[in-house]
Amino acid sequence: MIKYSLASSTWDDKEIKAINKVIDSDMYTMGKGVQKFEEEFAEFVNSKYAVMVNSGSSANLIAIAALFYTKENKLKRGDEVIVPAVSWSTTYFPLYQYGLKLKFVDVDINTLNYDLDKLEEAVSSETKLIVAVNLLGNPNDFDRINKLTTANNIIVFEDNCESMGAEFKGKQTGTFGLLGSYSTFFSHHMATMEGGLIVTDNEELYHIMLSLRTHGWTRNLPKENTLVEKSDDWFEESFKFILPGYNVRPIEMSGVIGSEQLKKLPSFLAQRRKNAALFVSLFQDHKDFLIQQDIDNSSWFGFSLIIKPESKLKRTDVINLLTENHIDSRPIVTGDFTKNKVLEYFDYEIFGEMKNAKYLDVNGFFVGNHQVDLTQEINKLHRVIGTL
């Protein structure tokens, strides 16, 4: 029996050896291994700076927080932020936690990213930030988004946690906005146990995030920085606090694992795209399902399937059949996030009808993609669905 799981381990003996070196050193907290991985990751995505944290969720938190602490604050409480109606919870939570007003905009049923016409309509004189979520590996159309934001002096933050390695016109996603976040959780494109990163070309934001990551202190700032004058007295600088920070630093093992994973990432991405080519060839003209339309060069986090309006299939029946045949599935991220009770805590607006978000919420699901050959698994998926 072939089991089609949602994800699989990306590790081999190289990651284990890297972990053992840290154990042998008896220094587990964030150190030179994390710093090395940050430098390597920044180079990989062609960004000036990268900051590693303990999760993609923390990456979103630190990125949003940093925008409040620049010398000329880029955001303030009450500012309007546009978000897509379909994303993960921690796309939204830092925005609420920093007192921003969320404006939800519907997604495109084919790409699963913003409905760009609706996005353009939603922009107002109050809009200060657009959160561009690259969903399930699919890059947004940044030509249209950047044209919109440049004309209206709007900041772009990219939540790229599901789309490491995706590209739009040859440029890596996560690097189109002022800041971009990534996740290195187990089921994502590469894994560091738990982990996340934020990249930016802005030196001030970089220094702010270095401080926010570790208690808001000065200790991890370079001597020459944009925030504060540091003394040469290490004792004095040990516990000097300048920002209301957090402790979301990664452990050293995650950093050294990241360096090993990054060496493999190009081959992981290549295999994911090969798997996607097979999936698309089997399902692109399916009588019962819509699949995600690649905007440019997706890194294919997973494969979404949405039951067509004219189909007589019911999602419950489909999911039950897949489960019986050992094929893992999940909702398309959170589905329509605006259905959640947690919104009672938010300052928010729902812009127009969430037609597509609501439709995929009850008619959509996704199956996994991996860094290994899934020819048998994808063919099995096609065969099983063909029995409906």
C-alpha positions in Angstrom: 0.0 0.0 0.0 1.5 3.3 -1.1 1.0 6.0 1.5 0.8 9.6 0.2 1.8 11.7 3.2 1.6 15.4 3.6 5.3 15.8 4.1 8.5 13.8 4.6 11.9 14.4 6.2 14.5 16.4 4.3 17.3 15.3 6.5 20.1 12.7 6.2 23.3 12.0 8.1 24.7 15.5 7.3 22.1 17.2 9.5 22.7 14.7 12.3 26.5 15.3 12.1 25.9 19.0 12.3 23.7 18.6 15.4 26.3 16.4 17.0 29.0 19.0 16.5 26.8 21.5 18.4 26.3 18.9 21.2 30.1 18.3 21.3 30.6 22.1 21.7 28.1 22.2 24.6 26.9 25.6 23.5 23.3 25.4 22.3 22.1 29.0 22.3 22.2 31.1 19.1 25.8 31.6 18.0 28.2 31.4 15.0 26.2 28.7 13.3 23.1 30.8 13.2 25.0 33.8 12.0 26.6 31.7 9.2 23.2 30.4 8.0 21.8 34.0 8.0 24.6 35.2 5.8 24.2 32.2 3.5 20.5 32.6 3.2 20.7 36.3 2.5 23.1 35.5 -0.4 20.8 32.7 -1.7 17.8 35.0 -2.0 20.0 38.0 -3.0 19.1 40.2 0.0 21.4 42.3 2.1 20.3 41.0 5.5 18.6 38.0 7.0 17.6 37.4 10.6 16.8 33.9 11.9 14.2 33.3 14.5 12.5 30.3 16.1 9.5 30.1 13.6 7.9 31.6 10.6 5.2 33.0 13.0 7.9 34.8 15.0 9.3 36.1 11.7 6.0 37.7 10.9 5.8 39.1 14.5 9.3 40.6 14.4 8.9 42.0 10.9 5.6 43.9 11.8 7.0 45.0 15.1 10.1 46.5 13.5 8.0 48.8 11.4 6.8 50.6 14.6 10.3 51.4 15.8 12.1 53.1 12.9 13.2 56.7 13.6 10.4 57.9 11.3 7.8 55.3 12.3 6.6 53.5 9.2 3.4 52.3 11.0 1.4 53.5 13.9 -1.6 52.0 15.7 -4.8 52.4 13.8 -3.2 52.3 10.4 -5.0 50.3 7.7 -3.5 47.1 6.4 -4.8 45.1 3.5 -4.7 41.3 3.9 -5.9 38.4 1.8 -8.9 36.4 3.1 -6.9 33.2 2.8 -3.7 32.7 4.7 -2.3 31.3 7.9 -3.4 32.7 11.3 0.0 34.2 12.1 -0.2 36.4 9.0 -2.9 38.3 10.8 -2.2 38.0 14.5 0.8 40.4 14.7 -1.2 43.0 12.9 -3.9 42.7 15.6 -1.3 42.7 18.3 0.1 46.0 17.1 -3.2 47.7 16.9 -3.5 47.8 13.1 -6.9 47.8 11.2 -7.2 44.8 8.9 -9.0 45.1 5.6 -9.7 41.6 4.2 -9.8 41.3 0.4 -10.9 38.2 -1.6 -8.6 35.9 -3.4 -8.5 34.7 -7.0 -10.1 31.3 -7.3 -7.4 30.2 -9.8 -4.2 31.5 -8.3 -5.3 31.6 -4.6 -3.4 34.9 -4.2 -5.1 38.3 -4.2 -7.9 39.0 -6.6 -5.9 41.9 -8.0 -8.9 43.9 -9.3 -10.4 43.7 -5.8 -7.1 44.6 -4.2 -6.9 47.8 -6.4 -10.4 48.7 -5.4 -9.7 48.2 -1.8 -6.8 50.6 -1.6 -7.7 53.9 0.1 -6.0 57.0 1.3 -5.8 55.3 4.7 -3.9 52.2 3.4 -0.4 52.1 4.8 0.6 48.4 4.3 -0.3 45.6 2.0 0.6 42.1 3.1 1.4 40.0 0.1 1.0 36.3 0.9 2.5 33.9 -1.7 0.1 31.0 -1.1 1.1 27.3 -1.5 4.3 28.3 -3.3 2.7 30.6 -5.8 4.3 34.1 -6.4 2.0 37.1 -6.6 2.0 39.3 -9.7 4.4 41.9 -8.2 4.3 44.0 -11.4 0.7 44.9 -10.6 1.2 45.1 -6.8 4.3 47.3 -7.0 2.6 49.6 -9.5 -0.2 50.0 -7.0 1.9 50.5 -4.0 4.4 52.9 -5.6 1.6 55.1 -6.8 0.1 55.2 -3.3 3.2 55.2 -1.1 2.2 51.9 0.5 4.6 49.5 2.2 4.7 45.9 1.1 5.4 43.1 3.5 5.7 39.6 2.0 4.6 36.6 4.0 6.6 34.0 2.1 6.4 31.2 4.7 4.9 28.8 2.2 6.9 29.8 -0.9 10.6 29.6 -0.3 12.4 29.4 -3.6 9.5 30.7 -5.7 10.3 33.3 -8.3 8.6 36.1 -10.2 10.4 37.2 -13.3 13.6 35.6 -12.0 13.6 37.4 -8.6 13.0 35.4 -5.4 9.8 35.9 -3.6 10.3 37.3 -0.1 12.5 40.0 -1.6 9.9 42.2 -3.3 8.6 43.9 -0.2 10.4 46.1 2.4 10.5 42.9 4.5 9.8 39.2 3.7 9.3 36.2 6.0 10.1 32.5 5.6 9.4 29.3 7.6 11.7 26.3 8.0 9.1 24.1 9.7 9.1 20.4 9.1 6.6 20.4 6.3 8.0 23.3 4.4 10.6 23.5 1.6 13.5 22.9 4.0 13.5 22.1 7.7 15.5 23.3 10.7 13.4 21.5 13.4 11.6 24.8 14.0 12.7 28.1 12.5 12.0 31.1 10.4 13.8 34.1 8.8 13.1 37.7 7.8 15.0 39.3 5.0 15.4 43.0 4.1 17.7 45.4 2.4 17.0 48.1 5.0 19.8 48.5 7.5 17.7 50.2 10.1 15.1 47.5 10.1 17.8 44.9 10.2 19.3 46.4 13.4 15.8 46.8 15.0 15.0 43.1 14.3 18.4 42.0 15.8 17.4 43.8 19.0 13.7 42.7 19.1 14.7 39.1 18.5 16.6 39.0 21.8 14.9 40.9 24.6 15.2 44.3 22.9 18.8 44.6 24.2 21.9 46.0 22.5 24.2 43.0 23.0 23.7 41.5 19.6 23.9 44.8 17.7 27.1 45.5 15.8 29.3 48.2 17.3 28.4 50.5 14.4 24.6 50.5 14.1 21.7 52.8 13.3 20.0 52.6 16.7 22.3 53.4 19.6 25.9 54.3 20.4 27.5 51.2 21.9 30.3 51.3 24.4 33.4 49.1 24.3 32.5 47.8 27.8 31.0 44.3 27.3 29.8 44.3 30.9 27.9 47.5 30.5 26.3 46.3 27.2 25.3 42.9 28.7 21.8 44.0 29.9 21.1 47.3 28.2 17.5 47.5 26.8 16.4 49.9 24.0 13.2 48.2 22.6 10.3 46.2 24.1 11.5 43.0 22.5 10.9 39.3 22.7 13.0 36.1 23.0 12.4 34.4 19.7 16.0 33.6 18.9 16.7 30.1 17.3 18.9 27.5 18.9 22.4 26.9 17.4 21.3 23.4 16.1 18.7 25.0 13.9 21.3 27.3 12.4 23.8 24.6 11.5 21.0 22.4 10.1 19.9 25.4 8.0 23.4 25.6 6.4 23.2 21.9 5.4 19.6 22.2 4.2 20.4 25.3 2.1 23.0 23.2 0.1 20.2 20.8 -0.9 17.5 23.4 -1.5 18.0 23.8 -5.2 17.6 20.1 -5.8 14.6 20.1 -3.5 13.0 22.8 -5.5 13.8 21.1 -8.8 12.1 17.9 -7.7 9.1 19.7 -6.4 8.7 21.3 -9.8 9.0 17.9 -11.5 6.3 16.5 -9.3 4.2 19.6 -10.1 4.6 19.0 -13.8 3.1 15.5 -13.4 0.3 16.8 -11.2 -0.6 19.5 -13.6 -0.6 17.2 -16.6 -3.0 14.9 -14.9 -5.4 17.4 -13.3 -5.3 20.6 -15.4 -8.4 19.7 -17.5 -10.1 17.6 -14.9 -13.9 17.6 -15.2 -14.5 17.9 -11.4 -11.6 20.0 -10.1 -9.8 23.4 -10.4 -6.1 23.4 -9.6 -3.9 26.3 -8.7 -2.7 28.4 -11.6 1.1 29.1 -11.4 1.6 32.9 -11.8 5.2 32.5 -12.8 7.6 30.0 -11.1 5.9 28.4 -8.1 7.9 26.4 -5.6 4.8 24.2 -5.2 4.3 23.9 -1.4 1.4 21.5 -2.1 -1.3 20.7 -4.7 -4.7 22.3 -4.3 -7.9 20.9 -5.7 -11.2 22.8 -5.6 -14.4 21.1 -6.7 -15.9 22.9 -9.7 -19.4 24.5 -9.2 -20.9 22.2 -11.9 -19.5 19.1 -10.3 -21.8 16.8 -8.2 -19.0 15.8 -5.9 -19.1 16.6 -2.2 -15.9 17.3 -0.4 -16.7 15.1 2.5 -16.9 12.1 0.2 -13.7 13.0 -1.5 -11.8 13.4 1.8 -13.2 10.2 3.1 -12.1 8.3 0.0 -8.6 9.8 0.2 -8.3 8.9 3.9 -9.4 5.3 3.2 -6.6 5.1 0.6 -3.9 6.6 2.9 -3.7 9.9 1.1 -3.2 12.8 3.5 -5.1 16.0 2.9 -5.8 19.4 4.6 -7.9 22.5 4.1 -6.4 25.1 1.8 -4.4 26.8 4.5 -7.2 28.2 6.9 -9.8 28.5 4.2 -11.8 31.7 4.6 -10.2 33.3 7.6 -13.0 35.7 8.1 -15.2 32.9 9.4 -13.2 32.6 12.6 -14.4 33.6 16.0 -11.0 35.2 16.8 -12.1 38.2 14.6 -14.2 39.5 17.5 -10.9 40.8 18.9 -9.8 42.5 15.7 -10.3 46.0 14.3 -11.2 45.0 10.8 -13.2 45.5 7.7 -14.3 42.9 5.1 -14.0 44.6 1.7 -16.8 43.4 -0.5 -17.9 39.8 -0.7 -15.4 37.0 0.1 -17.0 34.9 -2.8 -13.9 32.9 -3.7 -12.6 32.5 -0.2 -15.9 31.2 1.0 -16.2 28.8 -2.0 -12.8 27.2 -1.5 -13.4 27.1 2.2 -16.2 24.5 1.7 -15.0 22.9 -1.6 -11.2 23.0 -1.5 -8.4 20.9 -0.1 -4.7 20.2 -0.8 -2.4 17.3 -0.8 1.3 17.4 -0.2 4.4 17.9 -2.3 7.8 16.7 -1.3 11.5 17.0 -2.2 11.4 13.4 -3.5 9.9 11.8 -6.5 6.1 11.4 -6.1 5.3 9.8 -9.4 3.7 6.8 -7.7 1.8 8.9 -5.2 0.5 11.4 -7.7 -0.6 8.7 -10.1 -2.4 6.9 -7.2 -4.2 10.2 -6.3 -5.4 10.5 -9.9 -6.5 6.9 -10.0 -8.3 7.1 -6.7 -10.1 10.3 -7.6 -11.1 8.7 -10.9 -13.2 6.2 -9.0 -15.6 8.9 -7.7 
